[in-house]
Amino acid sequence: MSRFGLRLTSRNKGHAGGGANHESVRRLVVLLVKPSRYDDDGYVVHHWKGVLTSNTLHCMYALTLQAAADFPVPLTARAVDETVELVVPERLVRAFRGRRTMILAAIVGVQTNQFPRAADLARRFRKAGCQVIMGGFHLSGTLKMLGVTAELQELLDNGVSIFAGEAEGRWRQVLGDALRGEMKPLYNFLSSLPDLSRPWPIPLLNPTLARRYFAQKSGTIDTSRGCPWRCSFCTIINVQGNYTRSRDPRDIVEAVRRNYERGMRYYFLTDDNLARNKFWREIFAGLTQLRNEGMDIHFMMQVDTLAYKIPGFVEEAKKAGCWQVFIGLESLNPANLQASGKLHNKVEDFQEMVQAWRDAGALVHTSYIIGFPFDTPESIERDMRTVREHVRPDLASFFIMTPLPGSEDHKNLVRSGAQLDPDFNNYDSFHPVSRHPNMSACQWLEAYNKAWRDFFSIENLKAVLNKAHPAAYRQAFLNALWHAYSFLVEEAPPMATGFLRLKGRTERRPGLPREGRLAYAARRLKDSISLVRGLGRLFLMFEELWLATRGRAQIDQWLRGHMPHMPQMPQMPQLNVPELSSVKPRSLDLPRLSAAGLGLRAPKSAGWRMKLEGLRRRLAAMMISPALPFYHLPKSRLALESYWQDLGTRVARWQIWHPRLAIDLLQLPVRVVQEARLGVAFTAAFLSRLY
């Protein structure tokens, strides 16, 4: 028994991978797998296209490539994100298995709700003959706060190595052990955090993996790790340190420059709190310099509620390309903030903070935790109303208070013998996993769902978009669309979902039966029908939202920016949209002139992406045509909705002799044309970015 409670038994000989002689191994294959989680039906959650990439996976991929540069044998790295690519271990191993080839399956970035799936994958990789190592916040946090628990010991007994801590400066040692077939049961580096100022590789997104995400030109960088605050629900401070360690700003700027040449334009700076990075000025200055050189770089970041008070921070962030900030409000109840150790959050400053960032043209995305000790259904309802009507962030995400292993809250609950959900799959921040002193589990869940519904209601989103900075309107609209899609259609938080859910029939949680093909087909048909209905409702909802708020981004701003490039009509920049619409089509064929002046038609030799862009732009030009002017559209589709509801009600009740039904039927062709016109206008505006 080690000091961490680790049982070193004969079963742990499996870590050696058969004691292979590295001189007989000709190639090492490293499978970097970021696991997903199971849904409530036991199926693996993965999507056709992802949205958020994994910074840990990118870090490990970059470190593996660095090690490959001077490794004793050829080293092949394959990065897999299961949220966008279903992992079947046996199939993956077959693809790389070869004579004198050693395979290491590294299951990385494991969060608590992903641990059950990660453990199942680890066992299957071991059964397939691979060496396996697993790491991530769940394992590091558990070891740091509780030592080796039963579920970790089970992994060790199955020959799975555990990595705790950060991999910089240590990963090559692990790869060398794998090559020799001498993997250790436990690699624990929690007491020795690496110096990030050394020239470690910056996180790198695999180009093949990038194609599986919507934003293929985006990536992640952690400019620092750790946090100086002492929030009791946080795992960051216990795994990455209760202080900030920063990368060299020059390395960050140089990495952004190199990535720009590869087409990368957008970043999520994943620091838990970039405002406490002592080199924030140098980082912002370097990014500003790149932008001054013509590089169109943008980023979003996480900061605390006091960041806007740091002299020059907001202004420099704006110049550097910051378009969105993620800020943890967590609660409006001072008693909750006091109990959780989040003493730096001052409720009275929240409104001023949001406005400061909004004035700089940045969208404000706030998080709110539901289920603090002093919360009640009534207090949550009151606080949510305050968030919507007074704080008024551009976006809000809501989470159920979840005691994650690695946090002070979880350790205290375990030591006190509190009742906790034993299934780690539910520790995803949208399932209650502990008892609340003032609410039942049903009340807790309803308060959480209501917070999402109310914030992303059409009424609140109209208020949000009408408050948005004009330059940020389009991005605010897209963000609202994505969040509404996630919650209303996918029924999952935006950070835990993607676009178009997929389900693999054979990849179901152990213990649940594998469905027959017919039963599975019936389930997927039901899911597809639900998806189509949800997308239809979402389309109409955001069509109404666009009609009510599109004045925030005037179409003539686009015209004034592009018409000077049209030598045929030098006076056109001085015309606004109504004036352009009043010109006779015979004297002003705007779509034709737009196509000619802006070079919208792609050459025959162009690739499909360029041709698609040309088609999108031609559609945009058509939308400016007098034949279908934007500004002659109604301000709302409520009259149409009322018509369809009345017609549907009478038909459903078989009121075929009702005189009003005859009138409605006579109006049907006109209503269909109106509906089609609105749909085409909204779709064209969405595709052409003319909001």
N, C-alpha and C positions, 0 to 999 in steps of 0.2 A: 504494500500500500504506500503510494507516494504522498507527499505533503498536500497534493491536490485531491486526494481521495481516489487516485487512479489505481485500479487493480491490474498489475502486470502479470498475467497468467499465460499459460502455454498457448491459449487461443490467440494471443497477440502476435504469434509468429506469422500470422497472415499478413502483417504490415510489411514483411520483408519481400513480399511478392515472389516467393520461391527462391530468394537468394541468388538471383541471376548474376552472372559475371558480366560486368559492363563491357569488357573487352569483346564479348560475343554479341553485343547489341549494336546494330548498325544504325538505328534510328529511334528517337524518342518522340512520341506523339503526345501532346498535351491538349486535352479536351477541357476547355474552360466553359463550364455550364452555369448559367444563372437560372436557378429554378423558379417555377411559378408556384401556384397554390391550387388547392382543390376548391371547387364551388360547393354549394350546399348539397348538390346531388352526387358529389364525388368525382366529377369530371375535371380534368386539368383546364385551368383558365388560360386560353391563348387566343390570339386575334390575328386576322388577316394583316392588319397594319397596326404598328405600335405608335405610341406618342412620346413617352418618356423613356430615355435610354438609361442603362445602368452605369453609373460612374465607376463602381467597383469593377465591373467586367472590363471596362476600358482601361483601368489602371493595370489590372492583371494581364491584359493582352499586351500592353506596352512593355511591362516588365518581362514578359516571356520573350518578346521579340528582342529585347536588349540582351537577355541571357543567350539567345540563339546565336548572336553575332560571333561569340568565341567559345561555343559549347563543344565538348570533345567529339560529339557525333551530330549529324543533321537533326535539327529539332523542328517539328511541325506544330504550329498552334492553330487550333480551331475554336473560335468563340461562338457560343450558342446562347441566345436569350430565349428561354422557353415561353415567355409571354408572347412571342411572335413566331416561334418555331417549336413545335411539339417534339420533345426528346423521347426517343425510344432507344434505351441504352444498347440493347442487343444489335439493333440496326446500325447505330453509330459506331460501335466497336467493329462490326464486320467491315465497314467501309475503310477502316484504317489498319485492320489487322494484316500483318505480313510476316514473312520469315525474318527473324532476328529484329523484330520491332517491339519496343516496350511502350505501353500505353498508360498514361497517368490521367485519370479523370479528376479534375479539380472543380468541386462544386462551390462556387464563390458567392459572396454577398448574401448569405442566407439570412433572411429576416424571420422573425418568430412565426408569422403565419405561413411561411414557406417551408418551415422545418419538416413537417410531416412528408411533404412531397420530396424534399431534398434527401431525407433519410431513406425513402423508398427507392429513389434513384441510386443512392450510394450502395444499397444492398444488391441491386441488380447489376451495377457496374462491377462489383466484387465477384458476383456469380459468373459474370462474363469473362473473368480473368484479369481485370484491370487492377492496378493500384489506385487507391481512392484517397483523396484528402478533402476535407470540408472546412470552410471558414465563413465568417460573417458576423454581423452584430449579435445574432442570437447566441452563437457559441461563445464568442468573446465575452459578451455581457454576462452570460450564465456562469462561466468560469470565474470571472472577476468578482461577482457578488455572492455566488453560492458554491463554487467549486464544481467538481464532477458530479452531475446529477444522474439519475437512473437512465434517462434517455441518452445522455452522452456516453455513459458506460456501455450501453447496448451497442452504440456505434463502434466503440473500441473493441468490444468482444467480437464484432463482425469483421474486424480487420480494417476498419476505416480510421485513417489518421485525422486528427483534429488540429487545425491551425487557429491560434488565438493571437490577436494583435494585428499589426500592419506589416505588409510584405516587403516594403522597400528595404534592401540590404539583406533580406533573408530568403527571398524566393529562389535565388540560384542555389542556395544550400539544399532546399527541398528538391529541386530538379536533379541535383547531383545524387541525392539519396535515392530518388526514383530510378535513375539510370543504373545505379548499383544494385537495385532491388533491396535497399536497406531503409525503407521508410520507418520513421519513428512513430510511436503511437500518438505522441503529443508534442506539438511545437508551440510553446507558450512564450510569447514575447510581450505580454501585457505590461510588464514592469520596465520595459526598455523601448520607449517610443522613438522612431527614427527622426533624425534631423532633416526636415523637409527642405532646408535651404541648400542642401547638397544637390548636385545635378541629376536627380532621378528623372526618368522619362515622364512626360506629361501624358495624362490619359488619352488613349488613341482609339477612335471608333473604327472597327474593321469595315472596309469598304463594302464587302459582300453583305455584312449584317446591316449596314446603313440603309440598304434598299428595302428592308422590311419595315421601315418607319415612314410615317407621313412626311416629317421634316427631315429630308435626307441631307440637307445642308446644315444640320445642327449637331452640336456635340456638348460634352460636359468637361469642366475643369474644376478641380478643388484647389483653389489658390491657398487655402489654409485648412487646418483641422483643429478640432477642439473648440471649447467655448468657456468664457470666464464666469458665466452665470451658474447658479446652483438650483435649477428647477428639479423638483423631486421626481417628476415623471420622465425625465430625459435619460437616455442611455449614452448619448454622445460623451458627456463629461466623464463617465466611468470607463469608456472604452478608448476614446481618443484624447482624453485629458481635460482637466478643468482649467486649461489655459490654451492660448492660441499658438499654433506652430505654423509658420508661413513658408511657402515656396519663394524662391528668388524671383522677383518681378521680371527680371530680364528673361528668364526661362519661359515664363508665361507669355510674354509679349512675342518672343521669338516663335513659340509654338503656334500662337494665333496667326502669325505671319505665314508660317509654313502651311497651316491648315487652309488659309485663304486661297493659296495656290491650288489646293485640292478641291476647292469649291465650298468650303465651310464658312458660313456667314453668321450663324446664330449660336449662342452658347447659353447653357444654364450653369452659372457658377455655383457649385453645390456646397460651398462653405456653409456651415451651420449659422455663421454670423459674420459676413464679410466686413461689416462695419468695425469689427474688433481685430481685423488684420492690420498689423502695424504698417504694412506697406501699401495700404489702399491708395494713397496718393500716387505712388510710383506706378501701380497697376493701371489706374485710371489715366495717368499722363501718357503711359505707353500706348494704351488703346486709342486715346485721343489722337496721338501722333499717327497711328495707322489709319485712322479715319481721315485725317488731314491729307494723307498720301493717296486718298481715293478709295480706300477699302471700306466697303459698306458693312460694318460689323455692328451687331446688336447683341445684347445679353439681358438675361434676367438674373436676379440674385436674391438671397435671403439675408435680411438684416433684422435688427431688433427695433423696438418701438422708439428708442432714443436716438437712432442713427440720424434722423433729420436735424437734430440739434448740434451735431458735430459741424463746426465751421467749414463750409465749402464742400461738404460731403455730397449733398444733393446736386449742387451745381456741377461738380466734377463728374459725378456719375452720369448726368445728362449728356455732357460733352463726350464722354467715353462711349456712349451708345446704349445706356440702360433704358429699356422700354417697359420693364415690369419689376416690381419688388414684391417679395413674399414676406409677410410680417405676421408673427404670432401674437394675436391679441389674447387668445386663450380664454379669457373670461372678462365680463364687466363687473363682476362682484369682487370688491376688494378683499373680502374674507377668503374667497377662493384663491386669489393671487397670493395672499399672505400664507395660506396653508401649503401651497405648492412651491414656495420659495421664489416666485417670480416677482420679486419686490421692485424691480426696475420698471414694471408696467404701471403707468399712471393713467387711469381711465379718463381723467379730465383732459388729457393731452391727445386722445385718439383722433378727435375730429380735426384738430390743427395739424396733426401728423399726416393724415390722409390728404388734406388740402395742399400741404407743402410738396408732397410727391406729385400730386395731380398738376399743380402749377408748373412743374418741371416737365410735364408731358409723359410721365411714367404712370402706368396702370398700377393700382394698389390691390394686391391679392392678400387677403387676411385669412388666418385660420382661427377657429373657435372650437374649444373642447367642451363637450356636453357630458356632464356627469361628475363634476367636482363635488366634494363632500357637502357643500352648502347649497347645491342646486336643488330646486324643486320644479315640478312641471310649470307652476305659475311664474317662478323667477326666470326660467329659461324662455318662456313666451315673452315676458317683458323685455329681457335682454335682447332677444332676436329683433323685436320691434325697434329697439334703440339702435341696433346695428344698421338696420335698413333705413331708418328715417333720419338718423343724426350722424352716425359715423360715416355711413354711405361709402364703403369701399367699392371698387369696380368689380371685384370678384370676392367670393368668400367660400372657403371649404370648411366643412364641419366634421368633427371626429368624436367618436365615443371614447371617453376616458378609458384607456387600456393600460393596465400595469404590465409593462414589457419587461421580460428578464434582462437584467442589466441596469434597471432603474432602482432608485432608492425605494420608490413606492412598492415595487414587486418584492423586493427583499423583505420589507417590513411586513407585508401581507403574508408571505410564506412563513416567516418566523413567528407570527402571531397565530398561525393555524387557520387563517381566513379561508373561506370556501372560494376556490377559483376553478374556472372551467379547465378540465384536464386536457382538452383538445386544443393544441396550439394553432390549429388551422383557423380557429375563430379569433385569434389575436390580430385582427386586421383593422381595428379601429371603427368597424361598422357592425360589430356584434358585441353585446354586453357579455363580459366574461367574469364579472365579480358582482357581489351584492352591493346595492346602493342603499344608504340609510334613509333616503326620503322618497324613493321611487321603486316601483316594481320593474322587472325587466321589460314588460310590455309598455309601461309608461315611458321608460327611458328610451326605448327604440322609437316610439311614436314621436317623442320630442325631437329626436335626431332627424327622423324623416320629415317632420313638419318644418324644421329649420331649412332643409334643402328645398322643399316645395315652395315655401314662402319667399325665399330669396330669389329663386329662379322662376317666380311667377311672372306673367307678362306685364303686370302692373309695376312690379319692382324693377324689372329689366328696362322698361321704358324710362323710369326715373334715373337709373344708372347711366344709360346711354346718353340721355339728355344732359347729364352732368359731365360726361367724359370730355377730355380735351379734344378739340377738333382733329388734331393731328393723330390722335390715338383712337379715333372712333372705329376704324376698320378692325384694328386688333382687339378692341374691347368687344366688338360685335362677334368676332370669331371665337374669342374666349368664352363669351356667354353661350354661344352655340355649342361649343364642345362640352362645357360643363352641363348644360341642359341635356344634351344627348347622353352623356354618361349616366346621369342620375335617372332621367325619365325613360330612356330606352334600354340602356345596359343595366340599370339598377345597381350601379356600383360607383364609388368615388372616382373622379377623373384621374387621379394619380394611380389608380389600381386597375385601369381598363385600357382598351384600345378600340379600334374600329372594326366592326363585324366579328362577333364572337364565333369561334370555331370549337368543335368538340370532337375528340378522337374516341371512337366507340370502344376501342380496346384498352385505352389508357384511363382506367377508372381506379379509384382508391381501393387498395386491398381490403377485403371484407365485404365489399359491395358486389353484387352479381353483375356479370357482363351481360348487357342486354342483347337480345336477339336482333337480327337485322331489321325485321319488320317493326318491332317495338321501338328500336332506335330511330328508324325512318319516321315513324309517327311522332316521336318526340321532336325530331329536328323540323318536321313540317309545322308542328305547333309553334316552335321557336321562330321559324321563318315568318309565319303569319303574324305573330306578335311583333316581330321586327318591322315588317312592312307597315303595320298599323302605327307603330310608334314613330317611324320615320315620316309617315304622312302627317300625323298630328304635329310633329316637330316642324315640318316644312311650313304648315299653315301658321303655326305660332310665330315663327321668325319672319314670315312674310308680313304678318301684321306688325311685328316689331320694327321691321325695316320701313314700312310705310309711315309709321308714326315718328321715327327718329332720323330718317335719312338726311334731313336738312342739316345735320351736324357736319356732313362732308359734301359740300356743294360740288355738283358735277362740273360747273363752270370753272372750278379750280383746276380740274384736269384739263379742260379745254385751253385755259389760259397758259398752262404749262407746255402744251404740245402744239398749239396752232402756229406759234412763230416759226416752226420748222416747215410750214407749208408755203412755199413761195407763190403759189397760185392765188392765195387770198391773204395779202398782208394785213388787211383790216380785220380779219376774223378774231384775233386775240381781244379786240375791244368789244366784241359782241358777247352778251350773256346768253344763257340757254333759251329763255323765252324769245329773244330776238332771233337766235339761230332757227328756232322752230317756226318762226313766222315767215322765214324766207321760203320762196317757192322752190319746191324740189327741182324744177326744171333749171333754175338759175344756180342752184347750189345742191349738187349731189354729194352730200356730206360723207356718206360711207365711202364713195369712190375717191373723194379727195383725201379722206383720212387714210385710206389704204395706200394711196399714192404718196402722200406726204410723209407718212410714218414708216413706209416700207413694211406693210403688214403681211404682204404675200411672201411666203418662204420660197426660195428657189427649189427647183425640182430635185436637186441633189441633196437637199437638207434632210436630216434625220427626222424620225417621227416626233421627237420632242419639240424640235423647232417648228415642224408643221402644225403640231397641236397648239403651240404658242401663237402661231400666225392665225389659226382658226379662232382662238380665244380673242385675239385683238380685233379681228374682223367683226366678230359678234359684238364687241364693245363699240366699234364704229357704227354698226347698225343701230345700236341702242340710242345713239345721239341723233339719229335721223328724225326728220319731222314726221315720218310715218309712225313712229312710236315714241313720242317724247316722254321722258321721265316725269317731267313736272306737270303733266296732265293726268297723272294717276291720283286716285283718291288718297286721303290721309289715313284711311282705315278700311279693313275688310269686314267690319262688324255687320254691315247691311247684308253682305253676301252670306255670312254665317247665319244670320237670322232667317234669311230666305231658305237656305238648305235645311235648317232645323224645322221650320214650319212645314216644308214640303215632306220631309221624312216622317214627321209626326202624323200627318194626315194619311200618308200612304200606309204607314204601319198600322193605323187604326181603321183602315179600310173605309175612310170617309170619302168614298168616290163620288158621292152626290153633293158634297159640300161646295157651295159656289166659289169659295176662295181657292179650292183646288184647281178649278178650271183656269182661274186667273194666273195661278202659279205655273201651271203647265204652259200657258201661252208665253209666259216670261222665260221659260226654260232655255230657249236658244240664246237669248240675250245674256242670261246669267252665265251660261257655259262660255260664251265668248269673253265676258268680263273676267271670269275665273282664269281662262287660258291666258288672257292678256296680262293679268297680274302675275301669274306663274312664270310666264316668259320673261317679263320685266325683272322680277326678283332673281330668277336664275341667271339672266344675263348680267345683272349688276353684281351678283355674287362671283361669277366666273371672271368678269372683266375688272373686278376690284373697284368699280365705280360706285361707291356707297354714297 
